[in-house]
Amino acid sequence: MHLLRAAVMEVVVEEAVSQGADRADGAPGGAQPLHCTAACCHGGAKMAVLAYSLGKREINQHFTIKNAKLISLLVVLVLLVFHTASRYYGGGDSCEWLLSRGRYLGENVWQPYGCMMHKYKSIEAKTCLAEKRVAFVGDSRIRQLFYSFIKIIDPERREDGNKHEDISFEEESSSVNVDFMWHPEANNSMKERLISWMHEASAKPDVVILGAATWSIKLHSGSSEALQQYKVNLTAIAVHLERLADHGEVYWVLQDPVNEEVLSENRKMITNQQLELYNEAAVDVLNSSKRNGKSRVKLLAASRQAALETITMSDDGLHLPESTRNVGAMILMNSMCNKLLRPIDGSCCQTLPPPNIFQKLSACFFLGSGLIFLVLHVLGNNRHRRPVPPDVESLEEKKPATAAVPLGPKAAFQALCRMGIIMGYFYLCDRADVFMKEQKFYTHSTFFIPLIYIFVLGVFYNENSKETKLLNREQTDEWKGWMQLVILIYHISGASAFIPVYMHVRVLVAAYLFQTGYGHFSFFWLKGDFGLYRVCQVLFRLNFLVLVLCVVMDRPYQFYYFVPLVTFWFVIIYATLAMWPQILQKKANSSGMWHLGVLVKLLGLLLFICFFAFSQVFFENIFSVWPISKLFELNGSIHEWWFRWKLDRFAVIHGMLFAFIYLVLQKRQVLSEGKGEALFSAKISNLLLLLSVVSFITYSIWASSCKTKTECNEMHPYISVVQILAFILIRNIPGYARSIYSSFFAWFGKISLELFICQYHIWLAADTKGILVLIPGNPSLNIMVSTFIFVCVAHEVSLITNYLAQVVIPKDSMALLKRLGAVGLFSLVVLLLTRESQATPGA
């Protein structure tokens, strides 16, 4: 939305400035007198500003967030129809896409069309092919493919077999057998081999990969008679291939191109034109051998497409470079194994599991909510609410100061209905076989160019702050906003592969937790509200979306690791400050000893953190106790929770300590927070700014010199706070810096939590391992469209969460306790049912 605003507003500003300049340049009848020039220019500038303001107001009157959401809904419906129709009428599935086409994302990184290809490791390949027999039949090119395939199983294997003989490979520990049979032509010899397998069940392979043509071209000098004989032979062979395919998998490898310029003299007749004729013949014959309308023999054409871009690197012009052969072998491995091992980052050839009982119940719940809303709407239970004009600056609906949010049943069921539609979109994006997915690939340009672009936009949309205090609400929203946008770009570009970027983003995550400590400490210190209502409001707003996603997307709570992390730390902050004695600012003002009491509490919290961080075994034993283990386990282990907790274990207490020191200094009027005033005296301000800049540079140099993530992560908990404090000082010491903020970043900061969670399934895909593809074949347009929908959804979820928090969490203490009891009982029943189903064999 803001991207569209930015593009339109640039045009408005240019036109307004040019019109103002035209008026300032002079009036008809000659040049302006010299003494009038300044006044005229000043008047032109005023007119330019006025035109800019009027243009912005006019645009925002029509392009509101509500209209943006309606547009995104329409786009989703159109895309849903398009993708469903293309799948139904196109006759293609992800397995056919894997075998037929793709493109290189970068050097040696192959991207199949519309799905993700998993990079198999040795242990995975052995698990998939255990007790199986695989046969490669063909010429020297198939032999090369054979070697690339068995190197996935055994990376130490050498290409030491005889060139024109059969070669066997056996992995004894998992009983994997892979054989290469030398049959360079599609002739009677190859046919007899296939027939022998039909008669000897013990020797029949589970998977057969065949391919041949170059020897037929070479031996017969590319004659048309040889091509016709090839068709006849292949027609006879195809019958047996179809029979083998009834009980296994059969692949025919289409011929890769050659580099005609470097072919030896005895291979000059093997031209790309000849290879195309033989490929066409193979496709015609194998497709005409269809039974029941569909051929069981799979055509491997994607490796040919990969070879088109790399054949120039071939040593002899005929045999492919090793990197290209590896692509073909990995395609075969994905085709065979994805449906068995179901890797999350290998969406090709996977059949999706049916929805479980909880997913079905959630669908019934949202459908029921929608039906109730329709009934209430028809019956007109609530009075019609007149449309409210939007605020032209924020694009939000203006709410009168005295207007209360409607809390009737109709509004509540409408919110649930909207949430159900959104959850349906989540499910379609990442759990249904509707939209495509692609894998990530990091380049510096895919990370830094969008980064520069959003920061230009952020600077463009700057406004005056309502207050100039350190870390005021507008500034913290701005801070959260630009950090969230950086993290989003980091995730979609796959920048975690680049250690310096990874370490800087780790500081941003620590800064979020620092803000958690700072914000909650400030609230409790100033307000002293430790009531149950406040606690439940915070916990609901943090966890509502994640808990719904856990059910709808069938994922554990710890999968969305940041929410468990901030929830845990909120509970710890609350327990620390609420426990006796409760020390508030009002009490501390009466005696300095209370300040010492706060420091003692913070020291106790620090010791608690160090105690838990001392032993991983002790930590995991504590959090492995049922039923709290259900909140912290991921894939049956606490290790991920331990890693996330330990990495930023001091960030929250740093934020709490900073808030305490700042609020004490503010109360004692040590800081100068007036408009335009530097925070400290000139000398101290300049010194602190210099130290902050030096710390930034030093950290960047250190992060660039890190060799491994493990090495860097060991230092991160101790040094991240220095960068956070440096940023705070640079952003707040100059008075002019505190007096402005970026409304662009602040807008995103208000929905930063929803953006972070929603990205898992409707911007990224395959649980963040890949990228959602709504517009195939155009990555740039796809990112624009998916981002637009993603931001609209996140904003709507934020509104729904905030509304339902008021409905679900009553202010009356007794009513709240009753609801908490009901929720607790329901959760216990669900946990017991889940535990029983997991303990029952075969469940």
N, C-alpha and C positions, 0 to 999 in steps of 0.2 A: 504494500500500500504506500509506504513512504518512498519506495523506489519510483513509483509512478508519480507521486507528488513531486519528487525531486526533478524529474524530467520536465514536467509541465511547468514547474515554478521557475526553472532556468529560462524558459521561453518568455514567461511573463516578466521576469526581471529585466531581460534584455530589451524587450519592447518598451517597458516602462522607462528604463534609463535612456533609451534612444529618443523616446518622445520628449522626455524632460530636457534632454540635451538640445533637441531641435528648438524647443521653446527658449532655452537659455542662450542659444547662439545669436538670436536677434529677432527683430520683428520687421515686417515689410516697411520699406522706406529708407533703408540704409543701415549703417553700422551703429551699434549702441555706443553711447558716450563711455569714455574710459571709466568714470566713477561709478557707472551702473553695472559694470561687469560682475563684481563680486555678489551684488544683490541678486542679479539675474541667475547666476550659477546657483546661489543658495535657494532661490525659488524653484529652479529646475530640479535640484536635489529633493526638495520637499515634494514636488509633484511625482518624482520617481518613486519615492517611498510610499506616497499615497496610492499610486497606481499598483505598486507591488502588494500593498495591504488589501486593496479592493480586489485585485485579481486572485490573491490567495483565498480571500473570504468567499468569492464567487465560486471558485473551483471546489473548495471544501464543503460548500452548501450542497453540492450535487454528489461529489465523490466522498461519501461517508463510509465508515467502517461497516455499517449495516449493508450498504449497497455492495461493498467489496465482498461481503460474505455471500450475498445472493448471487453475485457473479461467480464466485468460487464453487457454489453449489451447482450452478448450471454447468460449469466446466467439468465438474466431477461426473455429472450425469451423462454428458456427451462422451467423455472418455470411457466411462463404463460401458456404454453402448458400443463404442468403437472397438474396444479390446475384446468384448464378448463376441461381437460379430466376426472379428478377424480370427479369433480362435475357432469359432464354429464353422465358418465358411472357408477359412484359409486351410483348414485341415492339418495345421501344424501344431506340434507340442514342443515342449522344451527339449526333449530328446532329439527330435529332428533338427531343431535349431542348433543344438550342440554339434551335431555331425555335419551340418550343411554349410554354415557360414559364421563369420565373425570378423574381428579386426584386431590389430595390434594397438594396445593402449600406449605402449612404450617398448623399449628393447626387451624382447623375449617374454613379454606379458600379453597373453592372448585373451581376448574377450569374446566369448560366444555371443551370438545374437540373442538378446532377451533373457539370458539367465547367467548364473554365476558358476564358475568352474573351480572346484576345490583342488588344491595342490596336495596330492596324496604323499604321505610319508611311508617309509618301509613297513612299519608295524601295521598301519591301516591297510596297505595293499595285501599283506599276509593274512590279515583277518578276513578281508573280503574274499580272497581267492583260496582260502583253506579248503582242502579236500577237492580241489577243482583241477581240471586239465584244460589248458589253453593251447591252441595250435595256430601257428602262423604258416601260411602256405603261399609260396610265390617265388619271386626273383630276388636280386640283390637289394632292391629297395625295401622289400618286405623284411629281408634279413636285418637291415638297419633299424627298421621299426621294432622288430623283435628285440634287438639289443637295448634300445631305449626303454622298452616296456619292462624287461627284466631288471634293468638298472633302478627302476622305481622300487622293485622288491628287494634287490640286493645292490646298493650303490657301488660296492667294491668290484662288481663283476666286470671282467675285461672282455673285449671283442676278439677272442682268440680261436674261434672255430674255423674250420675249413670253409672256403668261400662257396664251393659248389656241392656241398654235402649237407645232410641233415644235422641239426644241432639240438641238443637236449639241455634243459635246465631244470633242476629239482631243488626245492627248498624243503629240507627234511622236517624241520621243526613244525611247520604248518601244512605239510603234504601238498605243496603247490608244485604243479608240473606245467612247464611251458616248453613247447617244442617248436622248432622251425623245420619245415619240410621243403626241400629244394625242388620246386616245380616252376621253372621260369616261363612256361607257356601254359595257356589255357587249352589243354589238349586231352587226349585219352589218358595220359599218365595221371593228370590231376583228377580226372573223373574216376579212375580206378581207385585212387586213394580215398575219395569220398565214399565210394561204394563199399570199400572194405570196412569203413567205420560203421556203415549201416548194418553190416553183418556181424561185427565184433563189438558187442555192447560195452565190454570192459575197456576197450581202447578208444571208444567214441569220446571226443572232447566236448566239454561244456561250452566252450567258446571257440569259434573259428574265424580267423582273419585272413582274407585272401586278396591277391592282386597280381596282375601280370599283363604285360603288353609290350614292353621295350624290346624283349628278345624276339617277339614275333615281327616287330618292325625291322629290327637289325638283321635277322636271318633272311628275310625276304625283301630287303631293301625298300621297305615301305610300299609294296605293291598293293593294288586294290584287291587282288585275289586273296592275299593274306588277310586283309580286313574282313572279307566275306567269310573266309574259313574261321576266323576268330569269332564271328557272330554265330556260326553254326556250332562250333565247339562250346561256346558259352551257353548257348541255348540248351545243349544236352547237359551241361554241368548244372545249370540253374534248377533243374528238376530235383537234383539231389541236395542242392543247397537249401531248397524249400523244405525238404524232408528233415534235414539236420536242424533247421530252424524251429521245427515243431517241438524239439526237446532241448534246445539251447539257443545260443545267440550266434548269428552269422553276420560278418561284416565284409563288404567288398570295398577295397580301397581304390578310389579313382586315381588315375595317373597324375603325378605332380609334373609341373612344367620343367623344362631343361634350359640351361644357358647355352644356346647354340654356338655362341662365339668361342667357347673354350672346350667344346666337345672334341675328342680325338677323332682322327680320320675314319676309323672303323665304326664310329657312332654318329657320323654326320647325317645319316638318314633318319635319325630319331629327332624329328622336328616337333615343335609345339603344335603345328597344324595336324601332324599325324596323331599325336597324343590326344588332341581334341576329338578326332574322328573315332578313336578307340574308346574314349570316355563316353561319347554319345552312343556308341554301339552297346557298351556295358549298361548304361542307364536304360536304353530301350529294351534290351533283352531281359534284364532283371525286373523291370517294372511290368513287362508283359507276362511275367511268370506268376503274377499275383494269384492268390487263391482267396476266395471269399472277399474279393475287392481290395485286398491290401497285401503287398509283398512283405514277407517276413525277413527278407535279406536287407540289412541296413547298409546304405551307401555312405562311406566316409569321404566327404568332399571338402570338409573344413581344412584339413591338412594341406590340400591342394591350394586353397585360398591363401593360407599362411605362406606356402612356398613361393607364391607369386611375388612376394615382397622380399624374399631372402635368397632366392636361387642364385643371384649374382655373387653371393659369398661362397658358392660351391667350388670345391677344388677342381673337380673334373667336369663340371657342368651337368652331370647326371644325378649324382647322389647329393642329398640335401645336407646342409650344415647340421651339426648335432642339436643346436637350439631349436631348429624347426622340427626335427624328428621327435624331440622331447614334447613338443606341442601335440603332435599326433598321438603319441603314447599316452599323454595325460588325458586327452579327449577320450580315448578308449577306456582308460581307467575310470573316468567319471561316468561313462555310459554303462559300464558294468556294475560299478560299486555304489553309486549314489543312492539307489533305491534300497540298498541293503544297510549301509552304514548311516545314511541320512545326515551328512555333515551340514551344519547350519550355513556354511558359506559355499555350499554346492547345490544350488537350486535346480540345475539341469537334471532331467530324468528322475526327479523325485515325485512320488505320488503323495499328496497331502493326507494326513490322518483325518478321520472324521472328528467333528467336535465332541468333546467329552460332556459328561453330565452337567458340570458347572457352566460350561459355555452355553449349553442348551437352555439351562434354567435362566441364565442372564438374558438370553435372547427373548425368552418368554416374559421375563420381568419388564424389559424395555418395550416390548410389543404391547403388553398389558397397560403400561403407563401411557403409551400413545393412544390406545383405545379409550381409556378413561378420560384423557384430555379432550379427545374428539367429542365424547358424550357431554362433558361439562361445557365445552365450547358451544355445542349445538343447543344445549339447554340454557345457555346464557347465565351460568351461575354467578359470574362476576360482571360488574359493570364494565362497559366498553371503555378502554383506556385510550384517550386521545393521543395521537402521535406527538412526540416531543421533538422540537427542532434541535438539530445537532449543534454542539459547540464547534465553531469553525476552526478553532485552533487545535483541539485535540481529537477531533472527529468523533467524540463520544456524545451520547445523548445528554443534553442538559437536564439536570434534575433539580427541581425547585428545592430551596433550602428546607421547606416545611413538609415536603412530600415524603411519605414513608414508602418503603419498598413493599409492594403487594405480597402478602404471605398467605394468600388463600390457596385452597387445594388446586384450583385450575392452574395457577402460576407454577406451583410445585411440579405438577404432572407435565406441564409444558416444558419445564427445565429438564425433567427426566427423559421426555420424548426427544428433545434436542440432543441430549447426551447419548441416547440410544442410536440416533442417526450417525453421530460422530463415531461411536464405537463400531457401528457397521462399516464405516469407511476404514477404520483401523484394521478390522478383520479382513476386509477385501484386499487391503494393501499388503499385509504381511502374513496372512494365514490362508488365504484362498488363492487359487491358481488363476488369477485374473490379470493383474498387472505384472509387468516384467521387472527383472532385477539385474543389475550389473555390479561388477566388482569395482572397488576403489583402486586408484593408482596415483601415487604421489609424484608431483613435480613441483618445483619451486614456484612456477607460474600459477598453478592451480590454487596455491595457498596465498601467495603474496599479492597477486593482482586483485582478487576480491577484497583482500584486507585493505589495500590502499583505497579502493572504491568506496567501501563503507565508511572509512574515516573521512574521506572528502565529503560525503553526505552528512556525516555527523557534525563536521565543522560548519557546513552550510546552514544547517538547522540549529542555530544557537539563539537563545533568548535570555532575557534578564531574570535572575533568580529572585524569588519572592523574599528570601532571607539570605544573609551572607555568613551564617554560622558555619563552622567547620563541619563537614560531612552532613549538611542539611539533607532533607528528604529528596529534593530534586537532584542533588549531586549523587546520592547513593543509588537512586534509580538510574541515573546516567552511567554510573560505574558498573552496576549489574548489567545494564543493557549492552555496553560495548564489549564487556567480558563475554557475555553470552553469545554475541555475534562472532567473536573470535573463536570461541569453542565450537560453534556450529561449523564454521569454515574449516577448522582443524579436523573435525570428525569427517566431513564429507570429502575432504581432499586426501584423507589417509595420512595426515602429516605426523602421526605418531611414529612413523618410520624414520623421521628426521629428528635426532636427539635434541639439538638446540631448541627447536620449536616445541618438542614434547616437554622440555624442562620449563620453558616460559609458560606453557599452558598449565603445568602443575602449580605454578605460582598463582595463576588465576583461580584455580579450584581452591587453593588455600585462602585466597582473598575472599571468596564466597563464605567460607567457614569463619574467617575473621569478622566479616560483616554480621554473621549469625551471632557470634559472641558479643560484638559491639552493640548490635541492635537490641537484643533481648536484655542484656545487662542494663542498658540505658533506660529501657522501659520499666523494668522492675525497680531500679534505683530511684527513678523520678516519680513513677505512678504508685508503686507499692501494691499493685493489683496481683495478688497470688491466688485469686479465686479460681474455682474449677471451670467456670464458664470461659475464662480467658485461655486456660490450658486446652480445653476441648476445641475452641475456635482455631487455635494455632495448629493443633494436631490434625484437625479435619482438613484445613486448607492445604497442609503439606501432603497429606496422604490420600485424599479422596481419589484423585485421578489414578494414582499408582495402584490402589487397591482394586479399582474397577478394571484396570488393565491386567492385573494378576489373574483375574477370573476370565476376562474376555480373550486375552492373548495366551492364557495358560502358561504363565511365567511366575517364578517365585518372587517374593518381595525383594530379596537381595539383588535380583537382576537389575533393578533400577537403583543402583547402589547409592546415588547421591541423596535420595529421599530418606532411606534408613539412616544415613550418616547424619543429616541435619536434624532428623527426628530424635536420634539418640542424644545428640549434643544439646538440643533444646531441653530434653528431660533432665540432663545432667546440670545445665545452667539453672533450671527451675529448682531442682533439689538442693543445689549449693546455696542459692540465695533465699529460698523459702524456709530452710531448716533454721532452728533456733541458734542464735538470736537473729531475727530478721532485721537487717540494718538498711535503712533507707536514707535518702538525702536529708529529709527533715530531721531525723534522729541524729545523723552525723553532724549536722550543723551546730548542734548543742554542745558537742564535745569531740575533740580530735581523736580521742581513744577509739571511737567507733570506726574511724578510718583504718586504724590498726586492726580492728576486728575484721574488716573486709579483706585486708591483705592476708590475714591468717586463713580466712576461708579460701582465698585463691591459692595460697601455699598448700593447703590441704588437698585442693583439687589437683594441683601439679603433682603432688606425691602420689595421688590415686592414679594419675595417668602414667607416671613412671613405673609404678608397681605393676600395672597391667601390661606395660610394654616390655617389662623385663624378661618375661617368659612366654613364648608363643604357645607352648604346651598348656600352661596354666590358662592363658586367654581362651584357647579353643575349648578347653574343658568346661569353662564357665558358660560359654555361649552355645555349647552343644547340648545343654540340658533341655529336655522337652518340657513345656511347649515353646519356650523362647527360641529354640533352635530353628523353628519354622520361619522365624523372621530374619535369620542371619545365614542360613545355609544356602549354598548355590551348588547344584549338582552333588548334593550330599556331603559337602565339605564347608568348613568355616574359613578356609584359607583365604578366599577372596575378601571376606569381611575383615580379617586380620590385616591383609595388605592395605586395604582402603583406610582402615582406622589408624593404622600405624603411620601411614605416609603423611597425614596432616594432623597428628595427634595434639600438637601444640597450638594450632592456628586459632582455635576457639578461645583458649585461655589468653592468648595474645590479644585478641579482640576485646575480651572482658577487661583486661588490665589497662589497655589503651583507653577504653571508655571511662574507666574509673579515674585515671589520671587526668583525662581531658575535662571531665565534669567537675572535678575538684578545682582544677586551674580556672575553669570558666566561672565557677562560683566565687573564687577569690579575685576575679577580674584581672588575671595575669595576662590573658590573651586579648589582642585588639581585633575584634570581629566586626567592626564597623564597615560600611560600604566604602570600598576603595582603599582600606587600610591594610597594611601588611600585618601578618599575624604576630610577628615579633619586631624587635628593633631592627634597623637596617643592617647592622653588622651581623647579628645572629641570624637574620633571615637569609642573607647572602651566603653565610657559612653553611647553613643547613641545606640550602639549595645546591650548593657546590658538592657537598657530601652526598646528597641524594643522586645527583647526576653521575658522580663517580661510582656509586654503588651499582647503579644500573649498568654502566659500561663494564664494570668488573664482573658482574654476574653473567652478562652476555658472553664475555670472553671465557669465563669458567664453563658455562654451559656448552660452548662450542668445542671445548677441549675434552669434554667427557667422552669416554670410549664406550661405556655400556650404561644402560638405564639403571641397572642394579647399583652401580657405583654412584651415579648421580642421586638416586633415590635415598641412599644412606645419609647424604648431607642435606637433603631437601627440608626435613622438618626443622632444622636448626637455622637455616639461612633464608627461608622464604619470607619470614617476617621483616627482614631488612628491606626487601624489595617492596613489600606492602607499605611499610612506613615511608619509604622514599617516595612512592607514588602519592601518598596522602599529603606529604609536605610540599611536593611540587605543585599539586593541584590546589592547595589551600593557603600556602604562605602569601603569594601575591594577592592583593585585594581585588584586582580586576579579574583574576581567575575564579575567585569565589562568587563574584557578582554575576557570572553568566553560566549557563549550562546548555548542553545539547538536548533539545526536545526530541530529536530523532532517537538518540540512544536511550533517553529516559522512557520513551514510549515502550521500547522493547524491554527495558528493565522492569517495568510493571508486570510483564508476563514472562519473565525469565525462567521461572520454574516450569511453567507449562511448555515453553519452547524446548527446554532441556529434556523433558520427558517425552513429549510428542515426537521429537525427532527420531526416536528409536524405531518407529513403525511407519510413519507417513512422510518422511523425508529421506531418511536412510531406509534400509530394508534388511531382511534376514537378520533381525535383531542387531542392527548397526553394522553388520559385517559387509553390507553392500549398499547400493544406491537404488532408490525407487525410480522406475522408468515409466513415466506417463506418456511421454512423447518419444516413440522409438526413432532412432536414426538422426536425432538432432540434440546432442547433449546440452548445448547452451539454452535452447528453448525449453528443454525438459526441466532444467534447473530453475528457470524463471517461473514456469507454470507450477511445478511442485512446491516451490518456495512460497508463492502467492497463496496457494491453498493451505499449506502448512501453517503460515502465520495467522491466517483467518481462523483456522481451527483452534490454534493455541489461544487466541484472544477469546473466542467463544467459550472454550473450556474454562478459562479464567473467570468469565462472567458467571457461568453456571455454578462453579465451585463457590464463589463468593455469595451467590444467592442461596444455594442449598445449605451453606454454613449457618445462615440465619434461620432457616427453616428447621434443620435437623437439630441444632444446638439451642435449646430454649434457655432463657435467662433465669427462669424459676428453678431453684436448686433441687427441689423434690422431683420435678418433672425430668430434669437432667439426669438425676441419679437413677430414675426408673429406666430411662432410655439406655444409659450406660449398662445397667444390669441386663437388659434385653439383648444388647449388642454382645456383651460378654458371654451370655448363655448361648447365643447363636454361634459365636466364634468357637466356643468349646465343643459344641455338637459337630461343627464342620471339621475341626481338628481331629476329633475322635473317629469320625467317619473316614477321613483321609488316612489316618494311622492304621485303621483296621483294614482298609482296602489295600494298603501297601504291605501289610503283614500277611495277608491271605495269599497263598501260593496260586499263581496263575491268574491273579486278579488284574 
